[in-house]
Amino acid sequence: MNDITFFQRFESDIVAGHKTITLRDASESHFTTGQHLRVGRYEDDVYFCTIEVISVTPVMLDELTEEHARQENMTLPQLKEVIADIYPGLTALYAIVFRLVTAA
């Protein structure tokens, strides 16, 4: 069973170490620093790696920076568009910073 899922389109960036942050809503804000999470694809829940949580920090949508976008491996406008698609109308997010531990 996986602890967290990502859309399949992000799998290669995570495994390559290019994506080191995820922005989530309050329902996924319970992770803790140092916790190791099994990661699966959202579409089929197939495990593809294990990550370690570095930090979990609240952030408002309008406070997102170029650094957040860099950690997501996209531009700031792209990041805001992705967030709007996934969480329409949501402005309070949680930035979960992580590092890859092992790939499947």
The first five atom37 places (N, CA, C, CB, O) and aatype in JSON, in Angstrom:
{
  "aatype": [12, 2, 3, 9, 16, 13, 13, 5, 1, 13, 6, 15, 3, 9, 19, 0, 7, 8, 11, 16, 9, 16, 10, 1, 3, 0, 15, 6, 15, 8, 13, 16, 16, 7, 5, 8, 10, 1, 19, 7, 1, 18, 6, 3, 3, 19, 18, 13, 4, 16, 9, 6, 19, 9, 15, 19, 16, 14, 19, 12, 10, 3, 6, 10, 16, 6, 6, 8, 0, 1, 5, 6, 2, 12, 16, 10, 14, 5, 10, 11, 6, 19, 9, 0, 3, 9, 18, 14, 7, 10, 16, 0, 10, 18, 0, 9, 19, 13, 1, 10, 19, 16, 0, 0],
  "atom_mask": [
    [1, 1, 1, 1, 1],
    [1, 1, 1, 1, 1],
    [1, 1, 1, 1, 1],
    [1, 1, 1, 1, 1],
    [1, 1, 1, 1, 1],
    [1, 1, 1, 1, 1],
    [1, 1, 1, 1, 1],
    [1, 1, 1, 1, 1],
    [1, 1, 1, 1, 1],
    [1, 1, 1, 1, 1],
    [1, 1, 1, 1, 1],
    [1, 1, 1, 1, 1],
    [1, 1, 1, 1, 1],
    [1, 1, 1, 1, 1],
    [1, 1, 1, 1, 1],
    [1, 1, 1, 1, 1],
    [1, 1, 1, 0, 1],
    [1, 1, 1, 1, 1],
    [1, 1, 1, 1, 1],
    [1, 1, 1, 1, 1],
    [1, 1, 1, 1, 1],
    [1, 1, 1, 1, 1],
    [1, 1, 1, 1, 1],
    [1, 1, 1, 1, 1],
    [1, 1, 1, 1, 1],
    [1, 1, 1, 1, 1],
    [1, 1, 1, 1, 1],
    [1, 1, 1, 1, 1],
    [1, 1, 1, 1, 1],
    [1, 1, 1, 1, 1],
    [1, 1, 1, 1, 1],
    [1, 1, 1, 1, 1],
    [1, 1, 1, 1, 1],
    [1, 1, 1, 0, 1],
    [1, 1, 1, 1, 1],
    [1, 1, 1, 1, 1],
    [1, 1, 1, 1, 1],
    [1, 1, 1, 1, 1],
    [1, 1, 1, 1, 1],
    [1, 1, 1, 0, 1],
    [1, 1, 1, 1, 1],
    [1, 1, 1, 1, 1],
    [1, 1, 1, 1, 1],
    [1, 1, 1, 1, 1],
    [1, 1, 1, 1, 1],
    [1, 1, 1, 1, 1],
    [1, 1, 1, 1, 1],
    [1, 1, 1, 1, 1],
    [1, 1, 1, 1, 1],
    [1, 1, 1, 1, 1],
    [1, 1, 1, 1, 1],
    [1, 1, 1, 1, 1],
    [1, 1, 1, 1, 1],
    [1, 1, 1, 1, 1],
    [1, 1, 1, 1, 1],
    [1, 1, 1, 1, 1],
    [1, 1, 1, 1, 1],
    [1, 1, 1, 1, 1],
    [1, 1, 1, 1, 1],
    [1, 1, 1, 1, 1],
    [1, 1, 1, 1, 1],
    [1, 1, 1, 1, 1],
    [1, 1, 1, 1, 1],
    [1, 1, 1, 1, 1],
    [1, 1, 1, 1, 1],
    [1, 1, 1, 1, 1],
    [1, 1, 1, 1, 1],
    [1, 1, 1, 1, 1],
    [1, 1, 1, 1, 1],
    [1, 1, 1, 1, 1],
    [1, 1, 1, 1, 1],
    [1, 1, 1, 1, 1],
    [1, 1, 1, 1, 1],
    [1, 1, 1, 1, 1],
    [1, 1, 1, 1, 1],
    [1, 1, 1, 1, 1],
    [1, 1, 1, 1, 1],
    [1, 1, 1, 1, 1],
    [1, 1, 1, 1, 1],
    [1, 1, 1, 1, 1],
    [1, 1, 1, 1, 1],
    [1, 1, 1, 1, 1],
    [1, 1, 1, 1, 1],
    [1, 1, 1, 1, 1],
    [1, 1, 1, 1, 1],
    [1, 1, 1, 1, 1],
    [1, 1, 1, 1, 1],
    [1, 1, 1, 1, 1],
    [1, 1, 1, 0, 1],
    [1, 1, 1, 1, 1],
    [1, 1, 1, 1, 1],
    [1, 1, 1, 1, 1],
    [1, 1, 1, 1, 1],
    [1, 1, 1, 1, 1],
    [1, 1, 1, 1, 1],
    [1, 1, 1, 1, 1],
    [1, 1, 1, 1, 1],
    [1, 1, 1, 1, 1],
    [1, 1, 1, 1, 1],
    [1, 1, 1, 1, 1],
    [1, 1, 1, 1, 1],
    [1, 1, 1, 1, 1],
    [1, 1, 1, 1, 1],
    [1, 1, 1, 1, 1]
  ],
  "atom_positions": [
    [[0.84, -1.19, 0.0], [0.0, 0.0, 0.0], [0.89, 1.25, 0.0], [-0.96, 0.0, 1.23], [1.87, 1.33, 0.74]],
    [[0.54, 2.22, -0.83], [1.32, 3.44, -0.94], [0.81, 4.51, 0.03], [1.28, 3.98, -2.37], [-0.37, 4.54, 0.37]],
    [[1.73, 5.37, 0.47], [1.39, 6.42, 1.43], [0.96, 7.71, 0.75], [2.58, 6.69, 2.32], [0.19, 8.5, 1.31]],
    [[1.46, 7.94, -0.48], [1.18, 9.15, -1.22], [1.23, 8.81, -2.7], [2.18, 10.29, -0.85], [1.97, 7.92, -3.11]],
    [[0.45, 9.52, -3.49], [0.47, 9.29, -4.93], [0.77, 10.58, -5.67], [-0.86, 8.69, -5.41], [0.51, 11.68, -5.18]],
    [[1.32, 10.42, -6.86], [1.59, 11.53, -7.77], [1.05, 11.14, -9.13], [3.13, 11.86, -7.84], [1.01, 9.97, -9.49]],
    [[0.62, 12.16, -9.9], [0.22, 11.89, -11.27], [1.4, 11.28, -12.02], [-0.28, 13.18, -11.97], [2.54, 11.67, -11.81]],
    [[1.1, 10.35, -12.89], [2.13, 9.63, -13.65], [3.08, 10.59, -14.37], [1.47, 8.7, -14.66], [4.26, 10.29, -14.51]],
    [[2.58, 11.73, -14.82], [3.43, 12.67, -15.56], [4.58, 13.22, -14.71], [2.58, 13.84, -16.07], [5.53, 13.77, -15.25]],
    [[4.52, 13.06, -13.38], [5.58, 13.56, -12.51], [6.59, 12.46, -12.11], [4.97, 14.16, -11.25], [7.62, 12.77, -11.51]],
    [[6.31, 11.21, -12.44], [7.14, 10.1, -12.0], [8.61, 10.26, -12.41], [6.6, 8.8, -12.56], [9.5, 10.13, -11.56]],
    [[8.87, 10.54, -13.67], [10.27, 10.6, -14.12], [11.02, 11.76, -13.46], [10.33, 10.76, -15.65], [12.2, 11.62, -13.15]],
    [[10.35, 12.9, -13.23], [10.99, 14.03, -12.55], [11.34, 13.69, -11.1], [10.08, 15.26, -12.59], [12.39, 14.1, -10.6]],
    [[10.47, 12.94, -10.43], [10.72, 12.56, -9.04], [11.9, 11.58, -8.98], [9.45, 11.92, -8.41], [12.82, 11.76, -8.18]],
    [[11.87, 10.57, -9.82], [12.93, 9.55, -9.82], [14.28, 10.16, -10.22], [12.56, 8.4, -10.77], [15.32, 9.72, -9.74]],
    [[14.26, 11.17, -11.1], [15.5, 11.83, -11.53], [15.98, 12.87, -10.52], [15.29, 12.49, -12.88], [17.08, 13.42, -10.67]],
    [[15.18, 13.15, -9.49], [15.56, 14.15, -8.49], [15.3, 15.58, -8.92], [0.0, 0.0, 0.0], [15.79, 16.51, -8.28]],
    [[14.53, 15.77, -10.0], [14.22, 17.13, -10.48], [13.03, 17.74, -9.75], [13.94, 17.1, -11.97], [12.94, 18.96, -9.63]],
    [[12.13, 16.92, -9.26], [10.96, 17.38, -8.5], [11.21, 17.0, -7.05], [9.6, 16.74, -9.04], [11.29, 15.82, -6.72]],
    [[11.32, 18.01, -6.18], [11.67, 17.77, -4.78], [10.67, 18.39, -3.81], [13.06, 18.31, -4.48], [10.95, 18.54, -2.62]],
    [[9.5, 18.75, -4.33], [8.45, 19.35, -3.51], [7.11, 18.95, -4.1], [8.61, 20.92, -3.44], [6.99, 18.72, -5.3]],
    [[6.11, 18.88, -3.26], [4.75, 18.73, -3.74], [3.86, 19.65, -2.92], [4.27, 17.24, -3.63], [4.06, 19.82, -1.72]],
    [[2.89, 20.25, -3.56], [1.94, 21.13, -2.89], [0.63, 20.38, -2.75], [1.75, 22.47, -3.68], [0.07, 19.9, -3.74]],
    [[0.14, 20.29, -1.53], [-1.04, 19.49, -1.24], [-2.04, 20.28, -0.41], [-0.66, 18.2, -0.51], [-1.72, 21.34, 0.14]],
    [[-3.26, 19.76, -0.32], [-4.27, 20.39, 0.52], [-4.13, 19.86, 1.96], [-5.71, 20.12, -0.04], [-3.26, 19.04, 2.25]],
    [[-4.99, 20.34, 2.83], [-4.89, 19.99, 4.26], [-5.02, 18.5, 4.53], [-5.96, 20.73, 5.04], [-4.49, 18.0, 5.52]],
    [[-5.72, 17.77, 3.65], [-5.91, 16.34, 3.88], [-4.6, 15.55, 3.8], [-6.9, 15.78, 2.87], [-4.52, 14.42, 4.26]],
    [[-3.56, 16.16, 3.2], [-2.26, 15.5, 3.11], [-1.17, 16.3, 3.82], [-1.88, 15.3, 1.64], [0.0, 16.23, 3.45]],
    [[-1.56, 17.05, 4.84], [-0.61, 17.87, 5.59], [-0.08, 17.16, 6.84], [-1.25, 19.18, 5.99], [0.68, 17.75, 7.61]],
    [[-0.47, 15.92, 7.04], [-0.14, 15.18, 8.27], [1.22, 14.5, 8.25], [-1.19, 14.15, 8.52], [1.64, 13.93, 9.26]],
    [[1.92, 14.54, 7.13], [3.23, 13.89, 7.05], [4.22, 14.63, 7.95], [3.75, 13.86, 5.59], [4.07, 15.82, 8.21]],
    [[5.24, 13.92, 8.43], [6.19, 14.51, 9.37], [7.62, 14.4, 8.86], [6.07, 13.84, 10.73], [7.97, 13.49, 8.1]],
    [[8.44, 15.33, 9.3], [9.86, 15.36, 8.94], [10.51, 14.03, 9.27], [10.58, 16.52, 9.66], [10.34, 13.5, 10.37]],
    [[11.27, 13.5, 8.32], [11.97, 12.24, 8.52], [11.17, 11.0, 8.12], [0.0, 0.0, 0.0], [11.72, 9.91, 8.02]],
    [[9.88, 11.17, 7.91], [9.03, 10.05, 7.54], [9.37, 9.56, 6.13], [7.54, 10.45, 7.62], [9.57, 10.36, 5.22]],
    [[9.45, 8.25, 5.97], [9.66, 7.64, 4.65], [8.29, 7.24, 4.11], [10.63, 6.39, 4.73], [7.5, 6.59, 4.8]],
    [[8.02, 7.63, 2.86], [6.72, 7.37, 2.24], [6.89, 6.51, 1.0], [6.01, 8.68, 1.89], [7.75, 6.77, 0.16]],
    [[6.05, 5.5, 0.89], [5.96, 4.73, -0.36], [5.16, 5.58, -1.34], [5.29, 3.31, -0.14], [4.1, 6.1, -1.0]],
    [[5.67, 5.7, -2.56], [5.05, 6.57, -3.55], [4.5, 5.73, -4.7], [6.07, 7.61, -4.08], [5.18, 4.86, -5.24]],
    [[3.25, 6.01, -5.04], [2.61, 5.32, -6.16], [2.08, 6.32, -7.18], [0.0, 0.0, 0.0], [1.97, 7.52, -6.91]],
    [[1.77, 5.8, -8.35], [1.15, 6.62, -9.39], [-0.33, 6.78, -9.06], [1.34, 5.99, -10.8], [-1.0, 5.81, -8.69]],
    [[-0.85, 7.99, -9.2], [-2.26, 8.29, -8.92], [-3.19, 7.44, -9.79], [-2.56, 9.78, -9.14], [-4.2, 6.93, -9.31]],
    [[-2.83, 7.29, -11.05], [-3.72, 6.63, -11.99], [-3.93, 5.14, -11.7], [-3.17, 6.78, -13.38], [-5.04, 4.63, -11.89]],
    [[-2.87, 4.44, -11.23], [-3.01, 3.0, -11.02], [-2.44, 2.51, -9.68], [-2.33, 2.26, -12.14], [-2.46, 1.32, -9.4]],
    [[-1.94, 3.44, -8.87], [-1.39, 3.16, -7.54], [-0.19, 2.21, -7.56], [-2.47, 2.57, -6.66], [0.12, 1.58, -6.55]],
    [[0.49, 2.1, -8.7], [1.68, 1.27, -8.78], [2.83, 1.98, -8.09], [2.04, 0.94, -10.26], [3.12, 3.14, -8.38]],
    [[3.49, 1.28, -7.17], [4.63, 1.82, -6.44], [5.77, 2.13, -7.4], [5.11, 0.84, -5.34], [6.06, 1.33, -8.3]],
    [[6.43, 3.32, -7.23], [7.59, 3.6, -8.07], [8.79, 4.13, -7.31], [7.21, 4.57, -9.12], [9.88, 4.18, -7.88]],
    [[8.65, 4.53, -6.05], [9.82, 4.95, -5.28], [9.45, 5.17, -3.82], [10.42, 6.24, -5.87], [8.28, 5.1, -3.43]],
    [[10.48, 5.43, -3.02], [10.31, 5.84, -1.63], [10.97, 7.19, -1.47], [10.91, 4.78, -0.63], [12.07, 7.42, -1.96]],
    [[10.28, 8.09, -0.77], [10.82, 9.42, -0.5], [10.9, 9.64, 1.0], [9.95, 10.52, -1.17], [10.21, 8.98, 1.78]],
    [[11.76, 10.58, 1.4], [11.84, 11.01, 2.8], [11.33, 12.44, 2.88], [13.3, 10.9, 3.35], [11.74, 13.29, 2.09]],
    [[10.44, 12.7, 3.82], [9.9, 14.03, 4.03], [10.96, 14.89, 4.73], [8.58, 13.99, 4.86], [11.45, 14.53, 5.8]],
    [[11.3, 16.02, 4.12], [12.26, 16.96, 4.7], [11.52, 18.0, 5.55], [13.09, 17.66, 3.59], [11.97, 18.35, 6.64]],
    [[10.39, 18.48, 5.05], [9.6, 19.46, 5.8], [8.18, 19.54, 5.25], [10.26, 20.86, 5.76], [7.93, 19.17, 4.1]],
    [[7.27, 20.01, 6.08], [5.89, 20.28, 5.69], [5.56, 21.67, 6.21], [4.88, 19.18, 6.25], [5.55, 21.91, 7.42]],
    [[5.28, 22.59, 5.28], [5.09, 24.0, 5.64], [3.84, 24.56, 4.98], [6.32, 24.82, 5.25], [3.65, 24.37, 3.78]],
    [[2.99, 25.25, 5.74], [1.83, 25.89, 5.09], [2.3, 27.02, 4.18], [0.85, 26.43, 6.16], [3.26, 27.73, 4.49]],
    [[1.61, 27.17, 3.06], [1.92, 28.25, 2.11], [0.62, 28.65, 1.4], [3.02, 27.81, 1.07], [-0.19, 27.79, 1.04]],
    [[0.45, 29.93, 1.21], [-0.72, 30.43, 0.48], [-0.41, 30.45, -1.01], [-1.12, 31.86, 0.98], [0.74, 30.65, -1.41]],
    [[-1.41, 30.23, -1.82], [-1.24, 30.2, -3.27], [-0.53, 31.46, -3.78], [-2.59, 30.06, -3.96], [0.36, 31.37, -4.62]],
    [[-0.92, 32.62, -3.26], [-0.32, 33.87, -3.74], [1.09, 34.11, -3.18], [-1.21, 35.04, -3.36], [1.74, 35.1, -3.54]],
    [[1.56, 33.22, -2.3], [2.92, 33.31, -1.76], [3.9, 32.4, -2.49], [2.92, 32.97, -0.29], [5.09, 32.39, -2.18]],
    [[3.41, 31.62, -3.46], [4.3, 30.72, -4.2], [5.34, 31.55, -4.96], [3.5, 29.83, -5.19], [5.04, 32.61, -5.5]],
    [[6.56, 31.03, -4.98], [7.68, 31.76, -5.58], [8.31, 30.96, -6.72], [8.74, 32.09, -4.52], [7.95, 29.81, -6.98]],
    [[9.26, 31.6, -7.39], [10.03, 30.92, -8.43], [10.76, 29.71, -7.84], [11.03, 31.9, -9.09], [10.97, 28.72, -8.53]],
    [[11.16, 29.8, -6.57], [11.85, 28.69, -5.92], [10.92, 27.48, -5.78], [12.38, 29.11, -4.54], [11.34, 26.35, -6.02]],
    [[9.67, 27.71, -5.4], [8.7, 26.61, -5.36], [8.58, 25.98, -6.74], [7.31, 27.11, -4.85], [8.58, 24.76, -6.89]],
    [[8.46, 26.83, -7.75], [8.32, 26.34, -9.12], [9.55, 25.54, -9.54], [8.1, 27.51, -10.1], [9.42, 24.49, -10.17]],
    [[10.74, 26.02, -9.19], [11.98, 25.29, -9.53], [11.97, 23.91, -8.88], [13.23, 26.1, -9.08], [12.35, 22.92, -9.5]],
    [[11.53, 23.85, -7.62], [11.48, 22.58, -6.91], [10.44, 21.63, -7.52], [11.16, 22.82, -5.44], [10.54, 20.41, -7.38]],
    [[9.45, 22.19, -8.18], [8.43, 21.4, -8.89], [8.87, 21.06, -10.31], [7.08, 22.15, -8.92], [8.19, 20.31, -11.02]],
    [[10.0, 21.63, -10.74], [10.54, 21.46, -12.09], [9.6, 22.03, -13.14], [10.81, 19.98, -12.37], [9.32, 21.4, -14.16]],
    [[9.12, 23.26, -12.88], [8.27, 23.97, -13.84], [8.37, 25.46, -13.58], [6.79, 23.51, -13.73], [9.0, 25.89, -12.62]],
    [[7.75, 26.25, -14.44], [7.74, 27.69, -14.24], [6.64, 28.04, -13.23], [7.51, 28.44, -15.59], [5.76, 27.23, -12.96]],
    [[6.7, 29.24, -12.69], [5.68, 29.67, -11.72], [4.29, 29.72, -12.36], [6.03, 31.06, -11.15], [3.33, 29.24, -11.74]],
    [[4.13, 30.27, -13.57], [2.8, 30.22, -14.19], [2.3, 28.78, -14.41], [2.82, 30.95, -15.53], [1.11, 28.5, -14.22]],
    [[3.2, 27.88, -14.81], [2.8, 26.47, -14.97], [2.36, 25.88, -13.63], [3.96, 25.64, -15.56], [1.35, 25.18, -13.56]],
    [[3.11, 26.17, -12.58], [2.79, 25.65, -11.25], [1.42, 26.13, -10.81], [3.86, 26.08, -10.23], [0.61, 25.33, -10.33]],
    [[1.15, 27.41, -10.97], [-0.16, 27.95, -10.55], [-1.29, 27.35, -11.38], [-0.17, 29.48, -10.69], [-2.39, 27.14, -10.86]],
    [[-1.03, 27.06, -12.65], [-2.04, 26.43, -13.49], [-2.32, 25.0, -13.03], [-1.6, 26.45, -14.95], [-3.48, 24.58, -12.97]],
    [[-1.27, 24.26, -12.72], [-1.43, 22.88, -12.24], [-2.2, 22.86, -10.93], [-0.04, 22.2, -12.06], [-3.11, 22.04, -10.75]],
    [[-1.86, 23.76, -10.01], [-2.57, 23.84, -8.72], [-4.05, 24.16, -8.95], [-1.92, 24.91, -7.8], [-4.92, 23.56, -8.32]],
    [[-4.33, 25.1, -9.84], [-5.72, 25.46, -10.13], [-6.5, 24.29, -10.72], [-5.77, 26.66, -11.09], [-7.69, 24.13, -10.44]],
    [[-5.83, 23.46, -11.53], [-6.48, 22.29, -12.12], [-6.76, 21.22, -11.07], [-5.61, 21.71, -13.24], [-7.83, 20.61, -11.06]],
    [[-5.8, 21.0, -10.18], [-5.94, 19.94, -9.18], [-6.82, 20.37, -8.01], [-4.56, 19.53, -8.66], [-7.64, 19.59, -7.53]],
    [[-6.65, 21.62, -7.56], [-7.37, 22.14, -6.4], [-8.09, 23.44, -6.76], [-6.41, 22.37, -5.21], [-7.7, 24.5, -6.28]],
    [[-9.13, 23.38, -7.59], [-9.81, 24.62, -8.0], [-10.33, 25.41, -6.79], [-10.98, 24.28, -8.94], [-11.02, 24.88, -5.92]],
    [[-9.99, 26.7, -6.76], [-10.47, 27.59, -5.72], [-9.7, 27.51, -4.4], [0.0, 0.0, 0.0], [-9.96, 28.32, -3.5]],
    [[-8.78, 26.58, -4.26], [-8.03, 26.43, -3.01], [-6.88, 27.43, -2.96], [-7.5, 24.98, -2.86], [-6.13, 27.57, -3.93]],
    [[-6.73, 28.11, -1.84], [-5.65, 29.09, -1.7], [-4.66, 28.71, -0.59], [-6.22, 30.48, -1.43], [-3.53, 29.2, -0.57]],
    [[-5.08, 27.85, 0.34], [-4.21, 27.43, 1.45], [-3.65, 26.04, 1.12], [-4.99, 27.41, 2.81], [-4.4, 25.07, 1.0]],
    [[-2.33, 25.97, 0.99], [-1.67, 24.73, 0.6], [-0.62, 24.34, 1.63], [-1.03, 24.87, -0.79], [-0.34, 25.09, 2.57]],
    [[-0.04, 23.16, 1.44], [1.09, 22.71, 2.25], [2.2, 22.29, 1.31], [0.68, 21.54, 3.21], [2.0, 21.47, 0.41]],
    [[3.38, 22.86, 1.52], [4.55, 22.5, 0.73], [5.26, 21.36, 1.44], [5.51, 23.73, 0.54], [5.77, 21.51, 2.55]],
    [[5.3, 20.22, 0.78], [5.98, 19.04, 1.32], [7.29, 18.89, 0.54], [5.08, 17.73, 1.23], [7.28, 18.52, -0.64]],
    [[8.39, 19.18, 1.21], [9.71, 19.04, 0.6], [10.2, 17.64, 0.89], [10.72, 20.13, 1.13], [10.08, 17.15, 2.01]],
    [[10.76, 16.99, -0.14], [11.19, 15.6, 0.03], [12.47, 15.32, -0.75], [10.08, 14.65, -0.43], [12.9, 16.11, -1.59]],
    [[13.05, 14.17, -0.45], [14.19, 13.69, -1.23], [13.94, 12.22, -1.57], [15.53, 13.87, -0.45], [13.3, 11.49, -0.82]],
    [[14.45, 11.83, -2.72], [14.33, 10.45, -3.16], [15.22, 9.56, -2.29], [14.7, 10.31, -4.66], [16.39, 9.87, -2.07]],
    [[14.66, 8.46, -1.81], [15.42, 7.48, -1.03], [15.8, 6.31, -1.95], [14.6, 6.98, 0.2], [16.98, 5.97, -2.07]],
    [[14.79, 5.71, -2.58], [15.03, 4.61, -3.52], [14.0, 4.64, -4.63], [14.99, 3.26, -2.8], [12.85, 5.01, -4.42]],
    [[14.42, 4.24, -5.82], [13.5, 4.07, -6.93], [13.2, 2.6, -7.08], [14.08, 4.66, -8.24], [14.03, 1.75, -6.75]],
    [[12.02, 2.29, -7.58], [11.61, 0.88, -7.75], [12.47, 0.19, -8.79], [10.13, 0.78, -8.17], [12.28, -0.99, -9.07]]
  ]
}
